[in-house]
Amino acid sequence: MSKPVIEVRDLRKTFSIGGGFGKVEQFEALRGISFNLYAGRTLALVGESGCGKSTVARILTKVHPYTSGEVKYHGQDIAELKRRSEIKAYRSEVQMVFQDPFGSLNPTHTIAHHLKRPLLIHKQVPNNEAAIQEKLQELIQMVELAPDTLEKYPHQLSGGQRQRVNLARALGVGSKVILADEPTSMLDVSIRLGVLNLMQRMKKELGIGFLYITHDLATAHYIAEETAVMYRGQIVEWGDTAQILANPQHPYTKLLISSVPDPDLPFENLLSEAPNFTQDADKIREFSGILQETYHQVGDNHFVRNWEKAA
């Protein structure tokens, strides 16, 4: 395998809560996160709301500084990027696609404006109308939208079409890595597959590396070669996606997989045979407060963090 595009090592982030006339408390959002992102591959970061997935993405885009650890892009620590020109160049290559496809587009401007503005800001095309229009048509074609989409406003597009525009915007500024934060969760089930297929094509044909942030194991299985399961600010199980889904080892991973409904299981069997997942979740929370530094390997590319059972 080639060298990783992004290397994350022992990443930790602590937020201060309170202030003013109250007591300031420290909250550790990330506790020793490590992973690699490769060109032309997808890593799914899976976990429940509040586990730290989006915090990882915001650190990678330099929205938040990290408290300790390392984040390297092509071997350079992103904390060393201080000058505006350096940060601008980095952000053009490491782009984020957000969960809400409508909220990330200005309703008062056309799609052409949304694509043209970042092209000019990041100097991806000469500042002449012919070159700009040629690039806009190229981007729209790449994300499989009709040419007349450029004249439309966001409210005239479906959720899936808006998300394709967001992907086109990321492509337009020359992104090499896309951090996709729940990009299909607000889309109708019938159009999610189209967006996922587009991401697959971007990965294979353009060599873009994806960090796919989700709570949906079904879409993670479809798009990601590797998966990292997050719980309470740490990665508890990671490796080959198929191995993790076929042979989950950590109790939290088992809980996530067990919560996916089985359409082939009759409803009366589900009621009589299913364990009480709420009680299982409570037990996991009892023993998961302590950070476990050690892990063990259970497959060729399958690792699990050691954990303590509740008494």
C-alpha positions as CSV (number, residue, x, y, z in Angstrom):
1,M,0.0,0.0,0.0
2,S,1.2,3.5,-0.8
3,K,2.0,6.1,1.9
4,P,-1.0,7.6,3.7
5,V,-2.1,11.1,2.6
6,I,-3.1,11.9,6.2
7,E,-1.6,10.3,9.3
8,V,-3.3,10.9,12.7
9,R,-1.4,9.8,15.8
10,D,-2.6,9.8,19.4
11,L,-4.9,12.8,18.7
12,R,-6.4,14.4,21.8
13,K,-8.7,17.3,22.1
14,T,-9.9,18.9,25.4
15,F,-12.6,21.6,25.5
16,S,-13.1,24.1,28.4
17,I,-16.6,24.3,29.6
18,G,-18.0,27.1,31.7
19,G,-16.3,30.4,32.5
20,G,-17.6,33.7,33.5
21,F,-18.7,33.5,37.1
22,G,-18.9,29.7,37.0
23,K,-16.2,27.0,37.4
24,V,-14.3,26.1,34.3
25,E,-14.3,22.4,33.6
26,Q,-12.3,20.3,31.1
27,F,-14.0,17.9,28.8
28,E,-11.8,15.4,26.9
29,A,-13.6,14.9,23.5
30,L,-10.9,12.9,21.8
31,R,-8.7,10.4,23.7
32,G,-5.8,9.0,21.7
33,I,-7.2,8.7,18.1
34,S,-5.0,7.2,15.5
35,F,-5.6,6.3,11.9
36,N,-4.4,6.7,8.3
37,L,-6.2,8.0,5.2
38,Y,-5.0,6.8,1.8
39,A,-5.6,8.1,-1.7
40,G,-8.3,6.3,-3.6
41,R,-9.7,4.6,-0.4
42,T,-12.4,5.3,2.1
43,L,-12.1,5.0,5.9
44,A,-15.5,5.0,7.7
45,L,-15.6,6.6,11.1
46,V,-18.6,5.0,12.8
47,G,-20.2,5.7,16.1
48,E,-23.2,7.3,17.9
49,S,-23.8,11.0,18.2
50,G,-21.4,12.8,20.5
51,C,-18.6,10.2,20.3
52,G,-16.2,12.7,18.6
53,K,-16.5,11.9,14.9
54,S,-17.2,15.4,13.8
55,T,-14.6,16.8,16.1
56,V,-12.0,14.7,14.2
57,A,-13.2,16.2,10.9
58,R,-13.1,19.8,12.3
59,I,-9.5,19.3,13.5
60,L,-8.5,17.9,10.1
61,T,-9.9,21.0,8.4
62,K,-8.1,23.3,11.0
63,V,-11.4,24.6,12.4
64,H,-10.3,23.4,15.8
65,P,-6.7,23.1,17.0
66,Y,-5.8,19.9,18.7
67,T,-4.6,19.6,22.3
68,S,-1.9,17.0,21.7
69,G,-0.8,14.3,19.2
70,E,0.0,14.7,15.5
71,V,-1.9,15.2,12.2
72,K,0.3,15.0,9.2
73,Y,-0.6,15.8,5.6
74,H,1.9,14.3,3.2
75,G,4.3,14.1,6.1
76,Q,3.9,17.7,7.4
77,D,2.2,18.4,10.7
78,I,-0.8,20.7,10.0
79,A,-0.1,22.6,13.2
80,E,2.9,24.0,11.4
81,L,0.7,25.6,8.8
82,K,0.6,29.2,10.1
83,R,0.6,31.5,7.1
84,R,-2.7,32.3,5.4
85,S,-1.4,31.1,2.1
86,E,-0.4,27.7,3.6
87,I,-3.8,27.2,5.3
88,K,-5.6,28.2,2.1
89,A,-3.6,25.7,0.1
90,Y,-4.2,23.0,2.6
91,R,-8.0,23.6,2.8
92,S,-8.2,23.5,-1.0
93,E,-6.9,20.0,-0.9
94,V,-8.7,18.8,2.3
95,Q,-12.4,19.6,1.8
96,M,-15.5,18.9,3.9
97,V,-19.0,17.9,2.8
98,F,-21.6,18.5,5.4
99,Q,-24.7,16.5,6.5
100,D,-27.3,19.2,5.5
101,P,-27.1,19.7,1.7
102,F,-29.4,22.7,1.8
103,G,-27.9,24.5,4.8
104,S,-24.5,24.5,3.1
105,L,-25.8,26.4,0.0
106,N,-26.8,30.0,0.0
107,P,-30.5,30.1,-1.1
108,T,-30.1,33.6,-2.7
109,H,-27.5,32.5,-5.2
110,T,-27.5,30.2,-8.3
111,I,-25.5,26.9,-8.4
112,A,-23.1,28.6,-10.9
113,H,-22.3,31.2,-8.2
114,H,-21.6,28.5,-5.6
115,L,-19.2,26.7,-7.9
116,K,-17.6,29.9,-9.5
117,R,-16.7,31.6,-6.2
118,P,-14.4,28.9,-4.8
119,L,-12.8,28.5,-8.2
120,L,-11.7,32.1,-8.2
121,I,-10.8,32.2,-4.5
122,H,-8.5,29.3,-4.9
123,K,-7.3,30.4,-8.3
124,Q,-8.2,27.1,-10.1
125,V,-9.1,28.8,-13.4
126,P,-8.0,32.0,-15.2
127,N,-10.3,34.9,-14.4
128,N,-12.0,35.1,-17.7
129,E,-15.6,34.1,-18.5
130,A,-14.9,31.5,-21.1
131,A,-12.5,29.5,-18.9
132,I,-14.9,29.7,-16.0
133,Q,-17.9,28.5,-18.0
134,E,-15.9,25.6,-19.4
135,K,-14.8,24.5,-15.9
136,L,-18.3,24.9,-14.5
137,Q,-19.7,22.6,-17.3
138,E,-16.9,20.1,-16.6
139,L,-17.7,20.0,-12.8
140,I,-21.5,19.6,-13.4
141,Q,-20.8,16.8,-15.8
142,M,-18.5,15.0,-13.4
143,V,-21.2,14.8,-10.7
144,E,-23.8,13.7,-13.3
145,L,-26.1,16.8,-13.2
146,A,-27.8,18.4,-16.2
147,P,-26.1,21.5,-17.7
148,D,-29.1,23.7,-16.9
149,T,-28.5,23.0,-13.1
150,L,-26.0,25.9,-13.1
151,E,-28.9,28.5,-13.6
152,K,-31.0,27.0,-10.9
153,Y,-31.2,27.9,-7.2
154,P,-30.8,25.5,-4.3
155,H,-34.5,25.3,-3.6
156,Q,-35.1,24.0,-7.1
157,L,-32.9,20.9,-6.6
158,S,-33.5,17.7,-4.6
159,G,-31.5,16.8,-1.6
160,G,-29.4,14.4,-3.7
161,Q,-28.7,17.0,-6.4
162,R,-27.6,19.6,-3.8
163,Q,-25.2,17.1,-2.3
164,R,-23.8,16.5,-5.8
165,V,-23.3,20.2,-6.0
166,N,-21.4,20.2,-2.8
167,L,-19.2,17.4,-4.1
168,A,-18.6,19.3,-7.3
169,R,-17.6,22.3,-5.2
170,A,-15.0,20.2,-3.4
171,L,-13.7,18.9,-6.7
172,G,-13.5,22.4,-8.2
173,V,-10.9,23.6,-5.7
174,G,-8.7,20.6,-6.3
175,S,-9.5,18.4,-3.3
176,K,-7.3,15.4,-2.7
177,V,-9.2,14.4,0.5
178,I,-12.9,14.8,1.3
179,L,-14.2,14.6,4.8
180,A,-17.9,13.5,4.3
181,D,-19.8,14.1,7.5
182,E,-23.0,12.0,7.3
183,P,-23.5,13.0,3.6
184,T,-26.5,10.8,3.0
185,S,-28.3,10.8,6.3
186,M,-30.7,13.6,5.3
187,L,-31.4,12.2,1.9
188,D,-34.3,10.0,0.9
189,V,-33.4,6.3,1.0
190,S,-34.1,6.0,-2.7
191,I,-31.4,8.5,-3.7
192,R,-28.7,7.7,-1.2
193,L,-27.2,5.0,-3.5
194,G,-26.7,7.5,-6.3
195,V,-24.6,9.8,-4.1
196,L,-22.6,6.8,-2.7
197,N,-21.9,5.6,-6.2
198,L,-20.7,9.0,-7.2
199,M,-18.3,9.0,-4.3
200,Q,-17.1,5.6,-5.3
201,R,-16.4,6.8,-8.8
202,M,-14.6,9.9,-7.5
203,K,-12.4,7.6,-5.4
204,K,-11.6,5.2,-8.2
205,E,-11.2,7.6,-11.2
206,L,-9.8,10.7,-9.4
207,G,-7.9,9.0,-6.5
208,I,-9.6,11.0,-3.8
209,G,-9.4,9.7,-0.3
210,F,-12.5,9.8,1.8
211,L,-13.1,10.0,5.5
212,Y,-16.7,8.8,5.7
213,I,-18.3,9.8,9.0
214,T,-21.5,8.0,9.8
215,H,-23.6,6.0,12.2
216,D,-25.0,3.9,9.4
217,L,-23.1,0.6,9.1
218,A,-25.0,-0.4,6.0
219,T,-23.6,2.5,4.0
220,A,-20.1,2.1,5.6
221,H,-20.1,-1.5,4.4
222,Y,-21.0,-0.3,0.9
223,I,-18.4,2.4,0.5
224,A,-15.5,1.9,2.9
225,E,-12.6,-0.6,2.6
226,E,-11.7,0.1,6.3
227,T,-13.8,1.0,9.3
228,A,-12.9,2.6,12.7
229,V,-15.6,2.3,15.4
230,M,-15.6,5.2,17.8
231,Y,-17.0,5.3,21.3
232,R,-16.6,8.0,24.0
233,G,-13.7,9.8,22.2
234,Q,-11.6,6.7,21.4
235,I,-11.5,4.2,18.6
236,V,-12.4,0.8,20.1
237,E,-12.2,-1.4,17.0
238,W,-10.7,-0.9,13.6
239,G,-9.5,-2.6,10.4
240,D,-11.0,-4.3,7.3
241,T,-14.7,-3.4,7.1
242,A,-15.8,-6.9,6.1
243,Q,-13.9,-8.5,8.9
244,I,-15.3,-6.2,11.5
245,L,-18.9,-6.7,10.4
246,A,-18.5,-10.5,10.1
247,N,-16.6,-10.9,13.4
248,P,-17.2,-7.9,15.8
249,Q,-15.1,-8.2,19.0
250,H,-15.7,-5.1,21.1
251,P,-19.1,-5.0,22.9
252,Y,-19.9,-1.6,21.5
253,T,-19.3,-2.8,17.9
254,K,-21.6,-5.8,18.6
255,L,-24.2,-3.4,19.9
256,L,-24.0,-1.2,16.8
257,I,-24.4,-4.2,14.4
258,S,-27.2,-5.8,16.4
259,S,-29.2,-2.5,16.1
260,V,-29.3,-2.8,12.3
261,P,-32.8,-4.3,11.5
262,D,-32.9,-7.6,9.6
263,P,-35.6,-7.5,6.9
264,D,-35.6,-11.3,6.7
265,L,-36.5,-11.8,10.4
266,P,-40.2,-12.1,11.1
267,F,-41.5,-9.5,13.5
268,E,-42.8,-12.0,16.0
269,N,-39.3,-13.7,16.2
270,L,-37.7,-10.3,16.7
271,L,-39.9,-9.6,19.7
272,S,-39.3,-13.1,21.2
273,E,-35.6,-13.6,20.5
274,A,-33.9,-10.2,20.5
275,P,-31.8,-9.3,23.5
276,N,-32.5,-6.2,25.5
277,F,-30.1,-3.8,23.8
278,T,-30.9,-0.9,26.2
279,Q,-29.5,-3.0,29.1
280,D,-26.5,-4.0,27.1
281,A,-25.8,-0.3,26.3
282,D,-26.0,0.6,29.9
283,K,-23.5,-2.1,30.8
284,I,-21.1,-0.9,28.1
285,R,-21.2,2.6,29.5
286,E,-20.4,1.3,33.0
287,F,-17.0,0.0,32.0
288,S,-16.1,2.3,29.1
289,G,-15.1,5.4,31.1
290,I,-11.4,4.3,31.5
291,L,-9.1,4.8,28.4
292,Q,-7.5,1.5,27.5
293,E,-4.1,2.0,25.9
294,T,-3.6,-1.6,24.9
295,Y,-5.1,-3.5,22.0
296,H,-4.8,-6.9,20.4
297,Q,-5.0,-8.2,16.8
298,V,-7.8,-10.6,15.9
299,G,-7.3,-10.8,12.1
300,D,-5.0,-9.8,9.2
301,N,-6.3,-6.3,9.4
302,H,-8.6,-6.3,12.4
303,F,-7.7,-4.8,15.8
304,V,-9.7,-4.3,19.0
305,R,-8.9,-2.1,22.0
306,N,-8.9,-4.0,25.3
307,W,-11.8,-3.3,27.5
308,E,-13.0,-4.0,31.1
309,K,-16.3,-5.7,31.8
310,A,-18.6,-4.2,34.4
311,A,-18.5,-5.9,37.7
